[in-house]
Amino acid sequence: MNKTLGNVFKGDKVIWMVFFFLCVISVVEVFSASSELTYKGGSYWAPMLKHFGILLMGVFFMVVTLNIQCRYFKILTPFLLIISVFTLIWVYFTGASTNGALRWISFFGMQFQPSEIAKGTLVLATAQILSAMQTEKGADKHAFKYVMWTATPILLLIVRENFSTAFLLGAVIVIMMIIGRVSKKQIGILLGAVMMVAMLGVGAIMITGHAQEETNPQKSLTEKVSSTNTDKDEGGRQVLHRADTWKGRILKFVNNKEIPPSEVDLDKDAQIAHANIAIASSKIIGKGPGNSEERDFLSQAFSDFIYAIIIEELGIGGAIFVALLYIILLFRTGSIAMRCENNFPAFLAMGLALLLVTQALFNMCVAVGLAPVTGQPLPLISKGGTSTMINCIYIGAILSVSRSAKKKKESDAQHNLQHIY
């Protein structure tokens, strides 16, 4: 029995435990926070059972991925790059609209976000470039150029409809280049250029955008809504067609002054207001699993703002525990990367861990009011579809790397013993 379980649960046991705890929290909190879906669908169990089924599919794909030797991931890189660019262009022309942004495409009856595939693909390609161009003094000076040629088209295709995803992905690629010992001068020039473009972009948004309020709290940042011809003709082709939304979010975040409870407009600031109420009403110790009250009022309580529900039900201790799980995932992956004999698996594992952890920390910051509202779910906890399965695949790839790193460590120990005797 133990041997059978060992054949299934291969790889680093700490990563497995983190994944297990995240899944348990996900099932409990999604079940608790899905009252809106329960009301709409008329079924108490359907949302949770659907989410549980998606998690099981994710575990299946994760187990398949962890049994693939890391070197075979390289073979997929060119095909995934082609698929990523093709689907990102596809969503631009025929995608379904989410809060005014074209993010979803339908393929054989399944809807998914091409950006989810593109994120992992870009990390995979960057890891391959950095590993192939390592020298004794660091990465070859041409590595920066090849990474930029690969990353820029994908980031530009994503940023127009999903700025937060492009921002987080770009940050991960920069961190990977720092880990990959790319020239500090090149990275400095890149960051300076990005700051200049960002200031120009913000200026353009503030000039061209109208600070309209998102008055419909039931229209989520991640809810899939079919686009109409009017959306595509009037807004879908404009370069800054989301300037109004972006300007409104920037002004809300910058002008985040304390407002008396009696003056809070629950129509205009429903998500932020109910998230704050959920956190404040936790009274540090929490109300207990399943006892949330704000889940009935907080739009996307099961997705974008699930961390606020976690705080309300599990208290500050539960919130810290969830944050620690992601931090443990990052540091444990770093420990695995340090044991890798080759650079590619080390860069790949770190890139994927950074993807998950940066998104998680950003989601938490949004929930507690430390970052502007975006549509970033909490990885492996928020209710999701293809994004949940893809995140499971990321964990599977990290576990695959941990298997080869463990074998390398054991073989080195055996070699050292033979050398001693």
N, C-alpha and C positions, 0 to 999 in steps of 0.2 A: 504493500500500500504506500509506504513512504517513498519507495523507488518510483512508483507511478506518479505520485504528486511531484517528485523531483524532476521528472521528465517534462511535466507541464509547466511548473513554476520555476523555470530556469532563469539564471541571471541573478543580479544583486538582490538580496532579500530585503534590504532597507528600502530600495525603490519599490518593491512589491508592497511593502507595508504602507508606505506613503500613498500609493495608488489605491490600496484597499480602504484606507481611512477616508480618502477623498470620495470614493464611490459610495461608501456608507453614508457619509454626510450628504452627498448629492441625493441619494434616494430619499432620505428622511426629509430634507429641506425642500426638495422639489414637490414631494407629496404634500407637504404642509403649505407651500406657497402657491399651489396651482388652483386656488379657489376660483380665480377668474376663468380658467379653462374648464373647470368643473361646471360652473354656472352656464357657460356658453354651450358646452357639449352635452350637458345633462347626465353625465356619468361621473360618479365619485372616484372610481378607480382607474378610468381610462387614461388620464394624463400620466399618472405614475407608472402604470403598466407599460405604456408606450415608451416612456423614458427608461424604464428598467430593461426593456427589450433592446433599445438602442445601446445601452451600456453593455449588455451581453454580446451584442454584435461587435462592439468595440473591443471587448476582451478577446473575442475570437480573432479579430484582425491583429490584435497586439501579440497574441501567442504565435500567430503565423509569422509576423514580422521578426519577433525575437529569435525564431529558429532559422532566419536567413543570415548567413555569414555577412559581416559588414562590407567586405570587399565587393559583394555583388550589388550593393546600393549604387556604386559608381556607374554600373551599366545603365541604370534607370535615368541618370541625370539628363542626357540630351532629349530623351522622350518626354520626360516630365516638363522640361523647359518649353518644348514645343506645345504641349498640352496647356500649360499655364498661360502662355501668351495667346494662344488661340481662344481659350475660354474667356480670358479677360477682354479680348476684343469682341467676342460673341456676346457677352453680357452687356456691352456698350450699345449694341444694336437691338438685341431682342430680350434683354433682361427684365425681370420683374422688379418693381419699384418698392423700396423700403424707406419710408420717411422722405420721399423725394429723391432717393439715390437708387441707381440701378445696380443691384448687388447679386441678384439670384438668377440662375438659369435652370431650366427644366430639361432633364435628359432621361428618356425612357420612364417618364412618370416620377422621377426623383428630382427634388430641388436641392441645389447646393450653391455655396458661394465659391466662385473660382479663386478668390483671394486666399481661402483656406489652403487650397492645393499649392498656390504660388508661394506662400510663406515657407512651407517645408522644402519646396523645390529650390528656392533661392538659398536657404541655409545649406542644403546639400551641395549645390553648385559652388558656393563660397568655400565650404570646407574642402572640396576637391581642388579648387584653385590654390588655396593657401597651402595645402599639404604638398601639392605637386611642385611648388615654387619655393620651398624652404631651403635655406642655405645655413651654413654655420653662423653667419652674422645676422640671421633673420630672414624675412621673406625677401625674395628678389624684388627689385624696384618695379618690375613690370606686373607684379601680382596685383598691385593697387589698380592699375589700368584695366586688367581683365575682370576684376571684381566689379568695377564701376560700369564697364560695358555690359556686364550681365545683370547687375542690379538696377541700373537706371531705367531701362524700358519697363520692367515689371513694376517698380515703384511709381512711375509716372502713370501707368495704367490703373493702379490701385488708388492713388491719391485723389483723383478727381471725384470719386464716389465714396471713398472711405479714408478720410484723412488720418484718423487715429490709428488704423491698421498700418498704413504706409509709414507713419511716424515711428511706431513701435518696431516694425520690421527693419526700417532703416537704422534705428538705434542698435538693434541686435547685430546687424551686419557690421556696424562700426566697432562694436565691442569685440566681435569675432576677429576683425582686422588687428585690433590692439593685442588680443591673445595670440594671433598669428604673427606677431612681431613685424607688422608692416611699418614702414618708416613713419616716425612721429611727425616729421615735417609734412609728409603727404596727408596724413590724417588731420593735422592742424589746418592745412589749406582747405581740405574738404569741409571741416566744421565751420571755418570762416565763411566759405561760400554758401553753406547751408543757412547760416545765420543771416546773411545778406538776402538770400532768396526768401527766407521766412519773413523778414521785415517788410520786404516788398509785397509779399503775398498778403500779409496782415493789412498792410496799407491799402491794397487793392480791394480786399474784402470790406474794410471799413468805409471806403469811398463808394463802392458799387452796391453794397448790400443794404437792405432795409431791415432793421432789427425787429423782425416779426416774432411774436411769441408762439410757441407750440401749444396752442390752446386745447388740443385734444389729447388728454392724457392716456386715452386708450390706444392711441396709435403709437406703437413701440418703435424704438430704434432698431430692433432686430426682428420685428414681426414681418412676415412675408406677405406683401400686398401686391396683387397683380397690377401692372402698370397699364395705363390707358393711352390711347393714341394722342390725346391732348398733352399728357405728361411728356411724351417723347418729342412731339413737334415743337412745343413751346419752351421746354426746359431742358430736355435730355441732350440737346446738342450744344448748349451754351457752355463756354469754358468755365464760367463761375456761376452756374445755375443754382448752386447751393450756398451762395454768398449770404443770402438772407438768414439761413439757418446758422451758419458759422458765426456771423456777426452777432446774432442774438445770444449764442452760447458764450462768446468772448465777453460781451458786455455783462452778462449775468455773473460770470466768474470774476471778472475784474471788479465789478461793483457789488461784491458779496458782503455788503454791510449787514449788521444785525438788525432784524426787523421784528417789532413786537408781534406776538402771536395773533393779536386781533387784526393786524394789518396784512397778514399773509394771504395772498391770492391763490387759493387752491385750484383755480381753473388754469392759471398761467404757469404756476410752479408746482404742479401736483406731485411730480416724481420726487423733486428735491424736498418738498415740504413733508411728504409722508415718509420718506427715508429718514429725515431728521426726527420725526415723531417716533418712528420705530426704534431708532437708536436711543433716544432720550427715555422712552418708556421701558427700556430693558432693565433699568434700575440696577445696573452693574451685573447682577447675578442672572438675569434673563428670566423669561416667563416659562421656559421649558419647551421641549420639542412639540410642535403641533399647536401651540397656544398663541401664535401670532394674531394680532388684531389688524395690523396695517396691511397684511397680505390682501385683504378685501378691497383696499383703496389704492394701493401702490401698483401702478401699471408695470408689467414685466417684473413682478416680485420674484418670479421663478427663473429669471434670466439676468438682465442687466443689474438689477438691484437685489439679488439674492443675498449678498453679503450683509445688507441692512437687516434682512429677515433673520439671518444667522445671529447677528448681534442681539436682535430683539428676543430671540428664543433661547440662545445659549449664553448670552451675556458677554462680558469682556473676556472672560476665560476662553469661551468658545471661539471668539474672534481671533485671539492671540494664537490659539491652537491651530486654526486653519492657516493663518499666515506663516506659522512655524513649519507646517507641512511643506509649503512651497519653498521656504528657505532651506529646509533639509534636503529637498529634492535637488536644489541648485548645488549645494555644497557636496552632497553625496556624488552627484554627477561629476563635479570637479575632481573629487578623489578618484573616481573611476578613470577620468581622462588622464590624470597624472600617472596611472599605471599602464597606459596604452603604449605599446612598443612603436606604433606608427602614428603619424600626425593626423591622418584622415579621420579615423574613428574618434580621436580625441576632440578635434574641431567639430565634428558632426554632433557628438553627444552634447557638448557645451552649447552649441548653437540652438539645438532643440530645447534644451533645458531653459536657456535664456528666453526663447519664444514663449514658453509656458509661464515662466515666473514673471517676466515683465508685464505680460497681459494680466496676470492675476493681481499683481501689485497695483496696476493702473485701475483695474476694476474696483479694488478695495478703496483706493483714493477717491474715486468718483462717488462711491456709496457714502463715504464719510465727509464729502464736501471739499476734499483737497485737490481735486482736478475737475475740469469742466465735464459736463455730461457727454458721454459718447455711447456707442453701441457695442462696447466690448464686454462679452460675457465672462464669467469666472470659469476658467478651464477646468474640465472634469467634474465640476459641481453644478453649474447652471444647466437648465434644461436645453438641450440642443439636438440637432440631427447629425448631419455629416461632420460638423465641427467637432462633436464629441468623439465620433469614430476616428477622425484624423488625429485628434489629440491622443487617443489610445495608441494609434500607430506610432506617434512620436515616442511615447513611453516604451513601446516595443522595440524601437530602434535603439534607445538608450540601453535597454536590457540586453539587446544583442551585442552592443559594444562592451557591456559589463562582462558578458560571457568570455569574449576573446581576451579582455584585460585580465580576468581572473586566471585564465589558462596560462597567459604569458607570465604572470607573477609566480604561479606554481612551477612552471617549467624553469624559470630563472632560479627559484629556490633549489630545485632538484639539481640543476647544473652546478650551483655553488657548492652543494654538499658533495657532489662527485669530484669537484675540483679540490675540495679540502682533503678528501680521502684518497 
